[in-house]
Amino acid sequence: MNPGFEIKFLRNLQRLLEEGEFVATYKFALLQALADLSVEREFLCDQPLKLPVDAIAEKFVEYYWGQAMPYSPDADRSGILRQNTGK
């Protein structure tokens, strides 16, 4: 892969992370999982990086698990679950 393409891709990814509005946290968790796996895995030059679905799923769950825990009314004294408040 040509170095200019790689730099452009990384800049676009960085811009997405900085400017993106992540209304749903699963999008960020998936993007982070893919980015980390692409750095952690070995790859052969001139060949696409192959990421097994199981590896993607494991990494995704690692990042997203805290967001997927069941809601407990005891955690918020009002008992009201507030999501996507724009903050």
N, C-alpha and C positions, 0 to 999 in steps of 0.2 A: 504494500500500500504506500502511496506517495506521502511524504512527510507533510506537505502542504495541506492535503486532504485531512490528515490526522489532526493537525493543529486547528483547522477550521471546524472539524467535528467537535473537538474538545471545547473550543470557544462557544459554539452553539449550545453545547450541553451545559456549560457554566452559565450562560445567559438564561437558559431555561430554568435552572435551579435558582438563580438570583431573582429573576423577574416573574417566574411562573406563579400563578395563583392556584395553589393546591387546595381546592375545595374538599377533595376527598384524599385522605392520607394514603390510601392504597396506591395511588399513582406515584407519589413520591417514593414509597417503599419499593415498588417494582423498579422504578428508574434507578434507585440507589443499589438495589440487588444486582441489576444488569451491569451497572458501571463497576461495582466491586468485583464481580465475577470476571469481567473482561480483563481486569488488572491481575487478579489472582491466578488465573488459568494460563497454562503455557499454550502457545500457539506457534504454528509453523508459518514463516514468512510466505507471502503470496498465496495463502490459503485462508478461507474464512474461519473464524473462531466458532467452534461448535460447543454449545452449552446444553447439557442434558436438562430436560424439563425438571427432573428431580432436584438437580442442583439449584435451579432458579427458584423452585418452590421452597426448598429448605431455607435459602437466603432470604426470600421474601417473608416467610413466616417469622424468621428471626427478627426482622425489622418491624413487622406489622403486628406482632402478637400483642403488644401492649395496647394497641388501638382496638383489638378485637375481643378484649375481655368483656364478660357480661356486665351490664350496668347494675350497680347496687344503689338503691335509694338512700342507704345509710351514708354513702360517700358525699352526698349533697343534701344538706339539711332540708332543703325545700322539697326534695323528692321529685323535682322536675329535671328531665334530661334535656340539656340545651346543646344543639349541634349546629355547626355551620353559622355561627353568629357573626362571621366576618372579621373576627379579631385574630 
